[in-house]
Amino acid sequence: MSTQRCIAAAAPTTPPEIVPTVTTVDERPPASPGRLVALLSCLSVWLERYRQRRHLSSLSPHMLKDIGLSRADVEFEYRKHPWQD
C-alpha cells in the first residue's frame, strides 16, 4: 500500500464530536496539602519574628550594649511588621 493510502485509511471519516465540559463546585479537586503546609510554615515564621522582636525590646540597656545594639536599633526592628525581614 502506498503512503497516501495508509494516511487516508487511518484518517477518520467524520470529525470528532466536541463535547463541552462544565466543572461544578463538587467536581473541583480538593486544596493541595502542600499549600496548607506552606501557609502554616509562613505563619510560624511570622510568629517567631514577633516573639523575637518582643523579647529584644524587653532587654535592658546593659544587655543591649553587650550585644552591640542601641535602643534606636531595637525600636526600628520592633516596629517592623512580622512579614518584613
C-alpha positions in Angstrom: 0.0 0.0 0.0 1.2 3.5 -0.8 1.9 6.1 1.9 -1.1 8.2 0.7 -3.5 5.2 1.1 -2.2 4.5 4.6 -2.8 8.1 5.7 -6.2 8.1 4.0 -7.2 4.8 5.6 -6.0 6.0 9.1 -7.8 9.4 8.8 -11.3 9.5 10.4 -14.1 9.9 8.0 -16.1 12.2 10.3 -14.8 14.9 12.5 -14.7 14.0 16.2 -17.6 15.3 18.3 -16.7 18.2 20.6 -18.5 17.9 23.9 -18.3 20.9 26.2 -17.4 20.2 29.8 -18.7 22.1 32.8 -17.0 21.9 36.2 -19.2 22.3 39.2 -18.1 23.1 42.7 -18.4 19.4 43.7 -16.1 18.3 41.0 -13.2 20.6 41.9 -10.1 18.9 43.3 -9.5 19.5 47.0 -7.0 22.1 48.0 -3.5 20.7 47.9 -2.0 19.9 51.3 1.3 21.5 50.1 -0.3 24.9 50.1 -1.7 24.5 53.5 1.7 23.4 54.8 3.3 26.4 53.1 0.8 28.8 54.7 1.3 27.3 58.2 5.1 27.4 57.8 4.9 31.1 56.8 2.6 31.9 59.8 5.0 30.1 62.0 8.0 32.2 60.8 6.0 35.4 61.3 5.0 34.4 64.9 8.6 33.6 65.7 9.8 37.0 64.4 7.2 38.7 66.5 8.3 36.8 69.6 12.0 37.5 69.0 11.4 41.2 68.4 9.2 41.5 71.5 11.9 39.7 73.6 14.6 42.0 72.1 12.6 45.1 73.1 12.5 43.8 76.7 16.2 43.6 77.1 18.0 46.0 79.5 20.3 48.7 78.2 23.2 46.8 79.7 22.3 43.6 77.7 21.8 45.6 74.5 25.3 47.1 75.0 26.7 43.6 75.3 25.3 42.5 72.0 26.2 45.8 70.3 22.7 47.3 69.8 21.3 50.6 70.7 17.8 51.3 71.8 17.1 53.0 68.5 18.2 49.8 66.6 15.8 47.8 68.8 12.9 50.3 68.2 13.5 50.2 64.5 13.4 46.4 64.5 10.4 46.2 66.8 8.3 48.4 64.7 8.6 46.2 61.6 5.7 44.0 60.6 6.1 40.3 61.1 6.3 39.6 57.4 9.2 42.0 57.0 12.8 40.6 57.2 
